[in-house]
Amino acid sequence: MKHISEIIGKGFKKIDNFSDVLKDKTLLTKYLQKNIDTYGKYIVAAYLNERNTLIIETQSNEISARLRYEDSNIKKICSHLDINPKKIKFRTYTKS
């Protein structure tokens, strides 16, 4: 049987890790929103997955299609944050 302090301690470590991941995602999203001309304001989320693929979620399919042409510019912008994704994938954000 584990002591309650062990359980709580392990739980807080997971929360801290989750908090760091969320902070990184928010930083990347805001940075792209600010630095991508014209279409940055339509980005809903941006994050790196475990395969080092940059996932960018947008408000519509049309914006995703237009951002595909900004691929090299997006990689250049990410390099300012020392993020070098292998690929960039675009998704349309849908509310559940």
N, C-alpha and C positions, 0 to 999 in steps of 0.2 A: 504494500500500500504506500502510495506517495504522499509526502507531506504537502499541504495546501500551498505553502510558499514556493515549492518546486513547480507546481502546476501554474501558478500565477506568474512566476519568473519566466517560464518558457513561453507563456502566452504573450507577455509584453515584448519579448524579443521578436516574435512573429509580427506583432503590431508595428514595432519600429521598422522592421524590414519592409512591411507593406507601405508604411508612411514614406520611406525613402523612394520606393518604386513610384508611388503616386506623385511625389514631388518632381521626380525626373520627367514623368510623362507630362505634367503640367508645364514645366519649364520648356520642354521641346515644343509643345503645342503653342504656347504663347510666343515663343521665338519665331516659329514659322508663320504664325498669324501676322506678326509685326513686320517680317522681312520679305515676304513674298508679295510682290506688287500685284495689285488688282484683285487677286483671288484669295489672298491670305485670310481675309475676314470671313470666308466661307468654310474654313477648316474647323471641324468640331473637335477632333482629337488627333494626336500624332504620338506614336510610340514605337519602340524597337521590340520585336519579339525575340524569342530565344534563339532563332536562326539568324539574327542580325539583319532582319528585314524591317525596313521602315514602313509602318502601316499608317496611312493618312486617311482619316474619315472626313468626308465632306457632307454638305447639306443636300447635294443633288448629284445625279449622274452627269449632268452637263458640266458641272464644276470639276468633277473627277476627270472627265475627258480632257478638259482644258489644262488641268494641272499635269497631265501625262507629258505634255509638251515642255513642261518646266523641269523635267527630270534632272538635267545636268545642273541647273540653277539651284534646285533643292539640295542636291548633294554638296554643292559649293557652300550653301548656307549652313548645312549641318556640320561641315568641316570646321566652321568657326567655333562650334561647341565640342570639337574633338569626337564627333560622331561620324563614322564612315560606314553607312549601310551597304550591304551587298546588293540589295534590290530595294525597290520602292513599289509598294502595292497600294492601290487606292480602293476605298470602300465608300459606299453611301450609308450615312448614319440613318438608322430607322429607329423610331421610338417603339418600345415594346408595349 
